Amino acid sequence: MNSVSIPCAQYLRDIARGKDNPRDLSQADARTLWAGALAGAITDLELGAVLIAMRIKGETVEEIAGFLEASEAQSLCLRQPASKFPPVVIPSYNGARNMPNLTPLLAILLARQGVPVLVHGKMGDVDIAPGIAAPRRTTSAEIFSVLGFHPACDAGEVDARLARGEPAFLTIQTLNPELARVLSLRRVLGVRNSAHSLVKMLQPFEGPALRLASYTHPEYQRMLSDYYSQHAPSARGDVLLARGTEGEVVANARRGAAIDWFHGGVLTRLVEGETGTSVSLPNLPDSREAVATALWIQGALSGERPVPDPIKRQIEAILEVLHGMR
């Protein structure tokens, strides 16, 4: 525990007033509170109270902005790759529950185009509280490992892999161990907390990068759109936002979603979403398990089976934006 403490009670008096009359924190206060939580400057009891209070109240855009500033100040800082393209940052924290997780396919196909690609996420599906029945998810880390792409151990290894034209994978424990600790509290509290949103918004490169972002609920889409259009520093790069595939940023192989581009606070619709039922469904892996998914991805990479059209369109949109960012 850090020897320096912050007066957590003054923040709890605002955010823990119940769902009907809580007070929102300013961006500066949110940054101070979250920095203290990451640094261990508040007790576990206070941290649990903050996380539950924020879950009941819901984070404002200003609070998320302050939380993210504090989180990125604690993150591993990566050098800008020597590449004709800015790097692409792909968060991967949900994994596959019903559909196969094709995030590794997206990352490898982008790397083959000469794009530096960083994927960050969890090693395994380990955040479900004991005693809670929930289907196991297959993470990108597991699939990458079967494909021979093991997690990088530090920033130097990320540099080396990007220089070789390979996608690099970082665990959240390596990228931001303090935030990983808060993320892991789902096993204790039984519910998600603010860290589950923040990890998907991290941009760890010292220069601009293209972040892929996703949402599952309309209110989260609104929050992200407001943040990326009003609060995100433009010097940190651009963002592509689309509805997630079970929480992953890779396009749904069965029906492509709309893709929005945020550049300098301006939103542009790059890809229109598909409507109705696809006439020709792709031949996806029979199993969502890591080995079966990895074998299917290898077939797609070798040309033995076609890459789903929505993922092709997603890659085209990414390359269009990267060409404009150079």
C-alpha positions in Angstrom: 0.0 0.0 0.0 1.3 3.4 -0.9 2.2 5.5 2.2 0.6 8.6 0.6 -3.2 8.6 0.9 -5.9 10.7 -0.7 -9.2 11.8 1.0 -11.4 9.3 -0.8 -14.5 10.1 1.4 -14.8 13.5 -0.3 -15.3 11.8 -3.7 -17.6 9.1 -2.3 -19.9 11.7 -0.9 -20.5 12.9 -4.4 -20.6 9.6 -6.5 -22.2 7.3 -3.9 -25.4 9.2 -3.3 -27.5 6.6 -5.0 -28.7 6.3 -8.6 -31.2 9.2 -8.5 -29.1 12.1 -7.2 -25.3 11.5 -7.5 -22.9 14.3 -8.3 -20.5 13.9 -11.2 -16.7 14.5 -10.7 -14.8 17.0 -12.7 -12.2 15.7 -15.1 -9.4 16.9 -12.7 -11.0 15.2 -9.7 -11.6 12.0 -11.6 -7.9 12.0 -12.6 -6.8 12.5 -9.0 -9.2 9.8 -7.7 -8.2 7.2 -10.3 -4.5 8.0 -10.0 -4.8 7.4 -6.3 -6.7 4.1 -6.9 -3.9 2.9 -9.2 -1.1 4.0 -6.9 -2.6 2.2 -3.9 -3.3 5.5 -2.1 -6.8 4.3 -1.1 -7.7 1.2 0.9 -9.2 -1.9 -0.7 -12.5 -1.0 1.1 -12.5 2.5 -0.5 -11.6 1.2 -3.9 -14.5 -1.3 -3.8 -16.9 1.5 -2.8 -15.6 3.7 -5.7 -16.0 0.9 -8.2 -19.5 0.0 -7.2 -20.6 3.6 -6.9 -19.4 4.3 -10.4 -21.1 1.2 -11.8 -24.4 2.3 -10.3 -24.0 6.0 -11.2 -22.4 5.5 -14.6 -19.3 7.4 -15.8 -19.7 10.7 -17.5 -17.4 11.6 -20.4 -15.4 13.9 -18.2 -14.9 11.2 -15.6 -13.8 8.7 -18.3 -11.4 11.3 -19.7 -9.9 11.9 -16.2 -9.7 8.1 -15.5 -8.0 7.5 -18.9 -5.4 10.3 -18.3 -4.5 8.7 -15.0 -4.4 5.2 -16.5 -2.2 6.2 -19.5 0.3 8.0 -17.1 0.9 4.5 -15.6 1.1 2.6 -18.8 4.2 1.2 -20.5 5.3 3.7 -23.2 6.2 2.3 -26.6 8.4 3.8 -29.1 7.0 4.9 -32.5 7.8 2.1 -35.0 10.0 3.0 -38.0 7.2 2.4 -40.5 5.4 4.2 -43.4 2.2 3.7 -41.4 1.3 4.8 -37.8 0.7 1.8 -35.5 -2.7 0.2 -35.1 -3.8 -0.6 -31.5 -6.2 -3.4 -31.0 -7.7 -4.1 -27.6 -8.8 -7.7 -27.0 -10.5 -8.4 -23.7 -13.7 -10.3 -24.4 -12.8 -13.3 -26.5 -15.2 -15.7 -28.1 -18.3 -17.0 -26.4 -20.5 -18.1 -29.3 -18.7 -17.0 -32.5 -15.0 -17.8 -33.2 -12.7 -15.0 -32.2 -11.0 -13.7 -35.4 -9.2 -10.8 -33.9 -5.8 -12.6 -34.5 -6.7 -13.0 -38.2 -7.4 -9.2 -38.5 -4.0 -8.4 -36.7 -2.0 -10.7 -38.9 -3.6 -9.6 -42.2 -2.8 -5.9 -41.2 0.8 -6.8 -40.4 1.1 -8.4 -43.8 0.2 -5.0 -45.3 3.2 -3.5 -43.5 1.1 -2.1 -40.7 2.7 -2.1 -37.2 0.0 -3.9 -35.0 -0.2 -4.0 -31.3 -2.8 -6.3 -29.7 -3.2 -6.1 -25.9 -5.5 -8.0 -23.6 -5.9 -10.8 -21.1 -4.1 -14.2 -21.2 -7.2 -16.2 -20.3 -10.8 -16.0 -19.3 -10.0 -15.5 -15.6 -12.2 -12.7 -14.4 -15.5 -14.6 -13.6 -16.2 -14.7 -9.9 -16.1 -18.2 -8.3 -19.6 -19.8 -8.1 -21.0 -17.8 -11.0 -22.0 -19.9 -14.0 -20.8 -18.4 -17.2 -19.6 -19.8 -20.5 -15.9 -19.8 -21.0 -14.5 -17.4 -23.6 -11.5 -18.1 -25.9 -9.1 -15.2 -25.8 -6.9 -13.8 -28.5 -3.9 -14.6 -26.4 -4.7 -18.3 -26.5 -5.2 -18.3 -30.3 -2.0 -16.2 -30.8 -0.1 -18.7 -28.7 -1.3 -21.7 -30.9 -0.2 -19.6 -34.0 3.3 -19.1 -32.5 2.9 -15.5 -31.4 3.6 -15.5 -27.7 3.2 -12.4 -25.5 6.0 -9.9 -25.5 7.7 -9.5 -22.2 8.6 -5.8 -22.5 8.7 -2.7 -24.7 12.0 -3.8 -26.4 10.4 -7.1 -27.5 7.4 -5.2 -28.9 9.9 -3.0 -30.9 11.6 -6.1 -32.3 8.4 -7.9 -33.3 7.0 -4.8 -35.1 10.4 -4.3 -36.8 10.1 -7.9 -38.1 6.6 -7.2 -39.5 4.8 -9.4 -36.9 1.9 -8.4 -34.7 2.9 -7.9 -31.1 0.7 -9.0 -28.2 1.0 -7.5 -24.7 -0.9 -8.7 -21.7 -2.5 -6.0 -19.6 -0.3 -7.1 -16.7 2.7 -6.0 -18.7 1.1 -3.0 -20.3 -0.4 -1.6 -17.2 -0.1 -3.7 -14.0 -1.9 -1.2 -11.8 -4.9 -1.1 -14.1 -4.7 -4.9 -14.4 -5.1 -5.2 -10.7 -8.3 -3.1 -10.8 -9.6 -5.1 -13.8 -9.1 -8.4 -11.8 -11.4 -7.2 -9.1 -14.3 -8.5 -11.1 -13.5 -11.9 -9.5 -14.1 -10.3 -6.1 -17.0 -8.0 -6.9 -18.8 -10.2 -9.4 -19.5 -7.3 -11.8 -17.5 -5.2 -14.3 -16.0 -1.9 -13.3 -14.6 1.2 -15.0 -11.3 -0.5 -15.8 -13.2 -2.8 -18.3 -13.9 0.3 -20.4 -10.5 2.0 -19.8 -8.3 -0.9 -21.0 -10.0 -0.8 -24.4 -9.2 2.9 -24.7 -5.5 2.8 -24.0 -3.0 4.2 -26.6 0.5 3.3 -25.4 2.7 4.7 -28.2 4.6 7.9 -27.7 3.3 9.2 -31.0 0.0 9.0 -32.9 -1.7 5.7 -33.5 -5.0 4.4 -34.9 -7.1 2.8 -32.2 -9.8 0.3 -33.0 -12.7 0.7 -30.6 -16.0 -1.1 -30.2 -19.3 -0.9 -28.3 -22.0 -3.3 -27.4 -24.7 -1.0 -26.0 -26.1 2.2 -27.4 -25.2 4.3 -24.3 -21.6 3.2 -24.5 -21.6 4.2 -28.2 -22.8 7.6 -27.2 -20.2 7.9 -24.5 -17.3 6.9 -26.8 -18.5 9.1 -29.6 -18.7 12.1 -27.2 -15.2 11.3 -25.8 -13.5 10.8 -29.2 -15.1 13.9 -30.7 -14.8 16.3 -27.7 -12.1 15.1 -25.2 -9.6 12.8 -26.9 -6.3 14.7 -27.7 -5.9 14.8 -31.4 -2.2 14.4 -31.2 -2.8 10.8 -29.9 -4.1 9.8 -33.3 -7.4 8.6 -34.9 -10.1 6.1 -33.8 -12.3 3.7 -35.7 -15.5 2.8 -33.8 -17.9 0.0 -34.6 -20.3 -2.3 -32.9 -18.2 -5.1 -31.4 -18.4 -8.8 -32.2 -19.1 -10.2 -28.7 -17.0 -7.3 -27.4 -14.1 -7.8 -29.8 -13.2 -5.1 -32.3 -12.9 -7.4 -35.3 -15.8 -7.1 -37.8 -18.6 -9.6 -37.5 -17.9 -12.2 -40.1 -21.6 -12.8 -40.8 -22.8 -9.2 -41.0 -20.6 -6.1 -41.2 -21.3 -3.2 -38.9 -21.0 0.5 -39.6 -17.6 2.0 -39.0 -17.1 5.6 -37.8 -13.9 7.5 -38.1 -12.8 10.1 -35.6 -10.2 12.5 -36.8 -9.4 15.7 -35.1 -12.8 15.6 -33.3 -14.7 15.2 -36.5 -16.8 12.1 -37.1 -17.1 10.5 -40.6 -19.0 7.4 -41.5 -16.5 5.3 -43.5 -18.5 2.0 -43.9 -22.3 1.6 -43.8 -23.6 -1.3 -41.8 -25.2 -4.3 -43.5 -28.9 -4.9 -42.9 -31.0 -8.0 -43.1 -29.6 -11.5 -43.3 -26.6 -12.3 -45.4 -27.4 -14.5 -48.4 -24.1 -16.3 -48.3 -22.8 -17.0 -44.8 -19.0 -17.6 -44.4 -17.8 -21.1 -43.6 -16.5 -20.4 -40.1 -14.7 -22.8 -37.7 -16.9 -25.5 -36.2 -15.5 -24.7 -32.8 -14.6 -21.5 -31.0 -11.8 -23.3 -29.1 -8.3 -21.9 -29.6 -6.8 -24.8 -31.7 -9.7 -25.1 -34.1 -9.8 -21.3 -34.5 -6.1 -21.1 -35.1 -6.2 -23.9 -37.7 -9.1 -22.0 -39.5 -7.1 -18.8 -39.4 -4.0 -20.6 -40.9 -6.2 -21.7 -43.8 -7.5 -18.2 -44.4 -3.9 -16.8 -44.3 -2.7 -19.5 -46.8 -5.6 -18.8 -49.2 -7.2 -22.2 -48.6 -10.4 -20.5 -47.5 -11.7 -17.0 -48.1 -11.4 -14.2 -45.6 -15.0 -13.0 -44.7 -16.1 -10.0 -46.6 -16.8 -7.8 -43.5 -13.2 -8.3 -42.3 -11.9 -7.4 -45.8 -14.0 -4.2 -45.7 -12.7 -3.4 -42.2 -9.1 -3.8 -43.4 -9.8 -1.5 -46.4 -11.2 1.2 -44.0 -8.2 0.9 -41.7 -5.7 1.2 -44.6 -7.7 4.2 -46.0 -7.3 6.0 -42.6 -3.7 5.0 -42.2 -2.8 6.5 -45.6 -4.4 9.7 -44.5 -2.5 9.8 -41.2 1.0 9.5 -42.8 
